[in-house]
Amino acid sequence: MVLESYILGKWIAGSGEGQPLFNAVNGQYIASASTNGFDMAAVLNYARTKGNNALRKMTFQERGLLLKAIALHLQQHLPELYALSYQTGATKADSWVDIEGGIGNLFSYASLRRKLPDLPYWPEGEAHMLGKAKTFMGHHILLPKEGAAIHINAYNFPVWGMLEKIAVNILAGVPAIVKPATVGCYLTQAVVKKIVASGILPIGALQLLCGSTGNLLDEVNAQDTITFTGSAHTGLKLKTTPAILQNNVSFTMEADSLNAIVLAEDVAPGMPEWDLFIKEVRKEMTLKCGQRCTGVRRILVPENKIESVQKDLSEALAQTVIGNPLHEKVRMGSLAGQAQRQEVLQQVQILLKNNELVYGNIDSVEVLDADAQAGAFLSPLLLRNNHPLHSTEVHHIEAFGPVSTLMPYRNLDEAIVITKLGKGSLVSTIVTASATTARDYVLGAGTYHGRILILNQECAKENTGHGSPLPMLVHGGPGRAGGGEEMGGLRGIQHYMQRVALQGSPNMLTVVLQQYQQGASGIPASIHPFKKHFEALIIGEQIITPSITITPELINAFADLSGDHFYAHLQNTDFEGTMFTHQVAHGYLILSLSAGLFVDSYEKNPVLLNYGIDELRFTKPVYPGMSIHVQFTCKEKISQERKEPTDIARGIVKWLVEMIDETNELVGIATILTMVKKQQQ
């Protein structure tokens, strides 16, 4: 049976026998995978013309809700996905990280919509006034690229590897072509089948290749984006594809790296951090059978504690039951396949030329409820290198399995030097009870690692572990780790968008960006904007309020009411040597009085509540006798979905509040948010 790929809006099997796929636990044949005969140019064109056109017309809010709907849909099919995941050699804990961790990424990126505009594009950052007369300004806009996101994923996480990436590109408004590692693509296919059957995504938003990429990368152009996860050798080969170089195609590589964990000198046996260290290393060596791009490969320990660490870690590894992942007592399953086991053993043989095996057996492994030879099982292997500063292989060769090397260091500076010999990694961990040691390590080693976990007893219960990338934090690293970044919350979305610098008048940019720009002509409101429902409000709609005069009595009363008796707000202060000439009004008094000027509060209206303040600046002192008024403008609107059917239909409205004195100078500026009821319920 040849697995079907999902391309051109239908399920299609490639021609020929393809690559055979086997159950990693018992060696039984599952299917074969082939993309022979596929027109890759047509696949790319379908993504660009169908998927891209549909997604880029949707707003961030709409695209975020797509991700949420997919996540909820996949949660209904967890038993089926877990059953297939066991065939990859994964235990229940391994599968949880892969499947539910991937679904969690969808939820995380769905929630990011609340930080984004209710538009198909993203007016980014702050505006820059470029002319003294305030008729010429600049701004940035991010537009979804008009190509496809091509994801070439590794074999260790067939589900998470896909979902963590498509969550980002779909929210950005770009379709995906997913090419999972062939060895476990049957699990990725099962997830895509569920997504396709749901009908949630627009046509062309997601395509799947089960098998080779063929000539896909020869057909890319500058609007496409490629992400690769796997070995640095393969990544370099793909990155230098002529079409990628000639067209300056964005290529992000997340490569396997020699990640290091460091036990700090202040940690001793009996301390909570000692136990945390041992548990973390054991988990990193055995979870997913060590097949993790973030896995710990180098274990750095103070030279006077290395014997104790070796003893405790060996005892911990010996408690790990290996075998059939379906058995409730099993804590480590198999590698992804026989080919992966052979590759790991070949790398271990190279390492053993200059390293000593201190725990485990390369020739045999005791397994529970399984056949060690039929399945791709391997014992955890703990190596030791007593001279890490003078070895090369241990900092260059990675055995991508349950293999790590123990090595001593004399002081923190030396430990930092040793970690850098790996020439860049995805993650490093420092286990310490000393904040000073943590700071020194971060500042000394940080440029060589994409992420650093500072682990101690304070964060022990909630920490997600050395090997767990998180959706809102960047995943990637310098040098050997690929030199790229994935995820990272809003940062990741920008990877699939083109940043354009805009220049023009405030009026022009207000229309182009669909956000009111300071200095643009307002639209005089015929009735108070607070009397309008969400749908009826217009960007740029504006009122200019009457004035109010600031008096010493107002300042004194506000000081008594708020308890803010800062010396500058007192009448009897000697102001010599200060920034003020005499008693000055509280900034929050000016804001409060401004609210009194612009709020229409005498009868019930569609404004449900004050939602907060995005930005607030006080730009000029206000003294008694000065008068202020407010220019109050509808700046931006963001629709909100109902969480429950009984919820009031509503949206968030951002208002630009310009506080202006009698000389027409700005004394304060703020963006306030209100929750406004919709007329259509």
BELGITA-V687853 format. One record per helix or strand of 3 or more residues. SS is the DSSP state (alpha for helix, beta for strand). FROM is the first residue (numbers start at 1). TO is the last residue. If there is no record, write none. Layout:
BEGIN
ss;from;to
SS;FROM;TO
SS;FROM;TO
END
This chain:
BEGIN
ss;from;to
beta;2;7
beta;10;13
beta;19;22
beta;29;33
alpha;40;56
alpha;60;75
alpha;78;88
alpha;92;115
beta;122;129
beta;137;144
beta;148;152
alpha;160;172
beta;175;179
alpha;182;198
beta;206;208
alpha;216;219
beta;225;230
alpha;232;239
alpha;242;246
beta;250;255
beta;259;263
alpha;272;290
beta;296;302
alpha;303;318
alpha;338;351
beta;356;359
beta;381;385
alpha;388;390
alpha;393;395
beta;403;409
alpha;412;420
beta;428;431
alpha;435;448
beta;452;455
beta;474;477
alpha;479;481
beta;484;487
alpha;490;494
beta;497;504
alpha;506;513
alpha;529;531
alpha;534;536
beta;541;544
alpha;552;562
alpha;567;569
alpha;587;598
beta;607;618
beta;627;640
beta;650;661
beta;666;677
END
